[in-house]
Amino acid sequence: MKWNGNEVILEKETFLLALLEERQYALGKIAVELNGEIVPKSRYAEVIIQNKDIIEVVSFVGGG
């Protein structure tokens, strides 16, 4: 799969939520695009990721 532009090999299909937690993302402060489509937060636990997928994760940060 591609994760934020980097090639990553998955050992097996896995859930999006598991990948996000493994990479320690703050789930309330991100948006996830899977193969060009925004994934609603309510679906993170049910979306299965495969090696053919392209994922982009955008983190929201505050500033002034």
Secondary structure, 3 states (H helix, E strand, C coil): CEECCEECCCCCCEEHHHHHHHCCCCHHHEEEEECCEEECHHHCCCCEECCCCEEEEEECCCCC
